[in-house]
Amino acid sequence: MTNSQTILVVDDDPRWRQIVADVLADAGYKTVLSPAAPTPLPPCQAAVVDVSLDPDDPGNRDGLALAAKLGPTPVILLSGAPESEIAEFTRARPFIAGHIEKSSFRKDNLIALLGRTLAKAAPRREAAQILIVEDDPGWRDIYTDVLGESGYELQFAVSYGEARGQLQRARFQAAVVDLHLISSADPEENRDGYALLRVAGARNLPTIVVSALGAPDDIDRAYDEFGVFAFIEKEAFDRKAFKQTVADAILASEAQPDAPASPHPSAASDPLSELTEREHEVLALLAQGNTNRQIAQALTITPNTVKKHVDHILQKLGVGTRSAAAAIAARAGMGK
């Protein structure tokens, strides 16, 4: 086991310095050893200090003076001094974590006391915020069950609009998104999740797709166009693997800065400028109220190809429904 925390060990007796150093090394701590008060004081997360630092003077209390200088760094006192004397010293010094008498020294006691001390001294990190976009209450319960005990703060949304608002108002470390949200105004052809992936990508937010849409085209699009962190099919959902994926996504979030959401320049000035010629044709027919099958017949292509074109159109226009895309087309004079 390795540990990045460094413990200062100060004892004038070389035998005791080595005993404490060996115990701490076995527990994975780094150590700095000194027979007397070091100058300057080295950076450390805690210290183990002998009260007496003069082998020729039983009444020496230089260790107490050093402990006072080390505060607020936690200090564990190690000595044969009377408990009453130590209690008097520690009463006004809350950073003194404890006192271990050499006559009753046990390595497990030292490690346990040090562990509790460092846990108290460690700054508390804010709970990671995770946005979960899922309209199925059963799946929301699953996420709560899997992630609830990990210390994360879960925020739920059931639609693109609700999730978009939460992304606007709060900072998240990860997102879990279902691609097909039946709460949409267009439930049959809905791919609102893709529009949300675009927004999350603009914020450098690691996003995990958990969806029943597991076709290779859907998976490739999620990775290639939106750079999702992971794609998990609901039929193959594994709780343990999912929990680890979320933890990995949060680590990835900590390693990169947030990016403000900003529209693509061409999309801001002309939302139709990124569409291909074929996508313009599909959008024009869509704006006339045609179904995918009718569009396919008109363009002599398959309904599945139309569906892919519609998905791309929604993503490029930054909308989640066919009706919203039709409204943009109508404002541009298409579909007449």
C-alpha positions in Angstrom: 0.0 0.0 0.0 1.3 3.5 -0.8 0.3 6.8 0.7 1.1 10.3 -0.3 0.9 11.6 3.3 4.1 12.4 5.1 4.5 12.0 8.9 7.3 13.8 10.8 8.9 11.5 13.5 11.0 13.3 16.2 12.6 11.2 18.9 16.1 11.5 20.4 16.3 7.7 20.8 17.4 6.2 17.4 15.8 2.8 18.4 12.4 4.5 18.9 12.7 6.5 15.7 13.3 3.3 13.8 10.4 1.5 15.5 7.9 4.3 14.6 9.3 4.6 11.1 8.9 0.9 10.4 5.4 0.9 11.7 4.4 3.9 9.5 6.2 2.4 6.5 4.3 -0.8 6.9 1.1 1.2 6.8 2.2 3.0 3.6 3.1 6.4 5.0 6.2 8.4 4.1 8.3 9.6 7.0 10.8 12.3 7.9 13.0 11.4 10.8 14.7 13.7 13.2 16.4 13.4 16.6 15.4 17.0 17.6 13.3 19.8 16.4 14.1 20.3 12.7 14.8 23.7 11.3 13.0 24.6 9.1 10.0 22.5 9.9 9.3 20.1 7.0 5.9 20.0 5.3 3.9 17.1 6.8 0.3 16.0 7.4 0.9 14.9 11.0 3.8 14.3 13.5 4.7 11.8 16.1 6.9 13.6 18.7 8.6 12.4 21.8 8.0 14.7 24.7 11.6 14.5 26.0 14.3 15.2 23.4 17.4 15.1 25.7 18.6 11.7 26.8 20.6 13.3 29.6 17.7 15.2 31.1 14.6 13.2 32.2 12.7 16.5 32.8 13.3 17.8 29.3 10.1 18.9 27.5 11.5 20.2 24.2 9.0 17.9 22.4 6.1 19.9 23.9 7.7 23.1 22.6 8.0 21.5 19.1 4.4 20.3 19.2 3.2 23.8 20.0 5.2 25.1 16.9 3.7 22.4 14.7 0.1 23.4 15.4 -2.3 23.3 13.7 -0.7 20.2 12.1 -2.0 17.2 14.1 0.6 15.9 16.7 0.7 12.5 18.5 2.8 12.7 21.6 5.0 9.7 22.5 6.6 9.5 25.9 6.8 8.2 29.4 5.7 11.4 30.9 2.8 11.4 33.4 -0.7 11.5 31.8 -1.7 14.5 34.0 1.2 16.6 32.6 0.2 15.7 29.0 -3.5 16.5 29.7 -2.6 19.9 31.0 -0.6 20.7 27.9 -3.2 19.5 25.4 -6.1 21.2 27.1 -5.7 24.4 25.1 -4.2 22.7 22.0 -6.9 20.8 20.1 -4.4 19.9 17.4 -2.8 17.4 19.9 -4.4 14.2 18.6 -3.4 11.9 21.4 -0.8 10.5 23.7 0.8 7.1 23.6 3.0 5.9 26.5 6.1 4.0 25.4 5.6 1.4 28.1 2.3 0.3 26.5 3.2 1.0 22.9 1.3 -1.0 20.3 1.7 -0.4 16.5 -2.0 -1.0 15.8 -2.9 1.7 18.4 -0.6 4.2 16.7 -1.9 3.4 13.2 -5.6 3.6 14.3 -5.0 6.9 16.1 -3.1 8.3 13.1 -5.8 7.2 10.7 -8.6 8.9 12.8 -6.5 12.0 13.1 -5.8 12.4 9.4 -9.4 11.7 8.5 -10.5 14.6 10.8 -7.9 16.9 9.4 -8.5 16.1 5.8 -10.6 18.8 4.0 -14.0 17.6 3.0 -14.6 17.5 -0.7 -18.0 18.5 -2.0 -20.1 15.7 -3.2 -19.9 15.1 -6.9 -23.0 16.4 -8.7 -24.4 13.9 -11.3 -27.2 14.8 -13.7 -29.4 11.9 -14.6 -31.8 12.3 -17.5 -34.3 9.4 -17.5 -38.1 9.5 -17.8 -38.6 5.9 -16.6 -39.2 5.9 -12.8 -38.0 2.3 -12.5 -34.6 3.3 -13.9 -34.4 6.4 -11.7 -34.9 4.0 -8.7 -32.0 1.8 -10.0 -29.7 4.8 -10.3 -30.6 5.9 -6.8 -30.0 2.4 -5.4 -26.6 2.0 -7.3 -25.2 5.5 -6.7 -27.0 6.6 -3.5 -24.5 5.2 -1.1 -21.4 6.5 -2.9 -21.8 10.1 -1.6 -22.9 11.6 -4.9 -25.6 14.2 -5.2 -28.0 13.1 -7.8 -30.2 15.5 -9.8 -32.9 14.0 -12.0 -34.5 15.3 -15.2 -37.2 13.6 -17.3 -37.0 15.7 -20.5 -34.6 17.7 -22.6 -36.0 21.0 -21.5 -35.7 20.2 -17.8 -32.2 18.8 -18.2 -31.2 21.8 -20.4 -32.3 24.1 -17.6 -30.3 22.2 -15.0 -27.2 22.3 -17.1 -27.7 26.1 -17.4 -28.0 26.6 -13.6 -25.6 24.2 -12.1 -22.2 22.6 -12.5 -22.1 18.8 -12.8 -19.2 16.4 -12.8 -20.9 13.7 -14.9 -24.2 13.1 -16.7 -26.2 9.9 -17.4 -28.5 10.3 -20.4 -31.2 8.1 -22.0 -31.4 8.9 -25.7 -35.1 8.1 -26.1 -37.3 10.3 -23.8 -41.0 9.3 -24.1 -42.0 12.5 -22.4 -41.2 14.4 -25.6 -43.9 16.0 -27.7 -42.7 13.6 -30.5 -42.4 10.3 -28.6 -42.2 7.9 -31.7 -39.3 9.5 -33.5 -37.8 11.2 -30.4 -34.0 11.4 -30.0 -34.0 14.3 -27.5 -30.9 12.7 -25.8 -28.8 13.5 -28.8 -29.6 17.2 -28.5 -28.6 17.0 -24.8 -25.3 15.3 -25.7 -24.5 18.3 -27.8 -25.0 20.6 -24.9 -23.0 18.4 -22.5 -20.2 18.2 -25.0 -20.0 22.0 -25.2 -19.4 22.0 -21.5 -16.7 19.2 -21.5 -19.1 17.2 -19.3 -18.3 13.5 -19.3 -21.6 11.8 -20.3 -22.6 8.2 -20.0 -25.4 7.1 -22.3 -27.6 4.3 -20.9 -30.2 3.5 -23.5 -32.3 0.8 -25.0 -31.3 2.2 -28.4 -28.3 -0.1 -28.9 -28.0 -0.3 -32.7 -24.4 0.2 -34.0 -25.5 3.4 -35.7 -26.7 4.9 -32.5 -23.6 3.8 -30.6 -21.2 5.1 -33.3 -23.0 8.4 -33.5 -22.8 8.9 -29.7 -19.1 8.3 -29.7 -18.1 9.8 -33.1 -20.2 12.9 -33.1 -20.6 13.7 -29.4 -17.6 12.0 -27.8 -19.6 10.4 -25.0 -17.6 8.9 -22.1 -19.4 5.5 -22.4 -22.4 3.9 -24.0 -24.2 1.2 -22.0 -27.2 -0.8 -23.3 -30.0 -1.2 -20.8 -30.3 -4.9 -21.6 -26.7 -5.4 -20.7 -26.7 -3.1 -17.6 -24.3 -4.3 -14.9 -24.6 -2.4 -11.6 -21.0 -2.8 -10.5 -19.5 -1.9 -13.9 -21.8 1.1 -14.1 -20.8 2.4 -10.7 -17.1 2.1 -11.7 -17.8 3.9 -15.0 -19.4 6.8 -13.1 -16.4 7.1 -10.8 -14.1 7.1 -13.8 -16.2 9.8 -15.5 -15.9 12.0 -12.4 -12.1 11.6 -12.4 -12.1 12.6 -16.0 -14.2 15.7 -15.2 -11.7 16.7 -12.5 -8.8 16.4 -15.0 -10.3 18.9 -17.5 -11.7 22.4 -17.2 -15.3 23.3 -17.9 -16.1 24.9 -21.2 -18.8 27.4 -21.4 -21.7 26.5 -23.7 -21.6 28.6 -26.8 -23.4 28.2 -30.1 -21.4 27.3 -33.2 -20.8 30.6 -35.2 -22.6 29.3 -38.3 -25.4 27.9 -36.2 -25.9 31.2 -34.5 -26.2 33.2 -37.7 -27.9 30.5 -39.9 -29.0 27.3 -38.2 -29.6 25.7 -41.6 -26.1 26.3 -42.9 -24.6 23.1 -41.7 -27.2 20.8 -43.3 -26.3 18.8 -46.4 -28.2 19.0 -49.6 -30.1 15.8 -48.8 -30.8 17.0 -45.3 -32.3 20.2 -46.7 -34.6 18.0 -48.9 -35.7 15.9 -45.9 -36.3 19.0 -43.7 -38.4 20.6 -46.4 -40.6 17.6 -46.7 -40.7 17.2 -42.9 -41.9 20.8 -42.6 -44.8 20.0 -44.9 -46.0 17.5 -42.4 -44.8 14.3 -44.1 -44.0 11.1 -42.1 -40.7 9.3 -42.5 -42.3 6.8 -44.8 -43.8 9.5 -47.0 -40.4 11.3 -47.1 -38.7 8.0 -48.0 -41.1 7.4 -50.9 -40.7 11.0 -52.2 -36.9 10.7 -52.2 -36.6 7.0 -53.1 -34.7 6.1 -50.0 -35.5 3.8 -47.0 -37.4 5.0 -44.0 -34.4 4.0 -41.8 -32.2 6.4 -43.9 -34.8 9.1 -43.4 -34.7 8.5 -39.7 -30.9 8.9 -39.7 -31.2 12.2 -41.6 -33.8 13.5 -39.2 -31.6 12.7 -36.3 -28.7 14.6 -37.9 -31.0 17.5 -38.7 -32.2 17.8 -35.1 -28.6 17.6 -33.8 -27.3 20.3 -36.2 -30.2 22.6 -35.5 -29.9 22.1 -31.7 -33.5 21.0 -31.2 -35.0 17.9 -29.8 -38.3 17.4 -31.8 -39.4 17.3 -35.4 -41.9 20.1 -34.7 -39.1 22.4 -33.5 -37.1 21.6 -36.7 -40.2 22.3 -38.8 -40.6 25.7 -37.1 -37.1 26.7 -38.0 -37.7 25.5 -41.6 -40.9 27.5 -41.8 -39.2 30.7 -40.6 -36.6 30.1 -43.4 -39.4 29.7 -46.0 -38.9 26.0 -46.5 -41.7 23.5 -46.9 -44.0 25.8 -48.9 
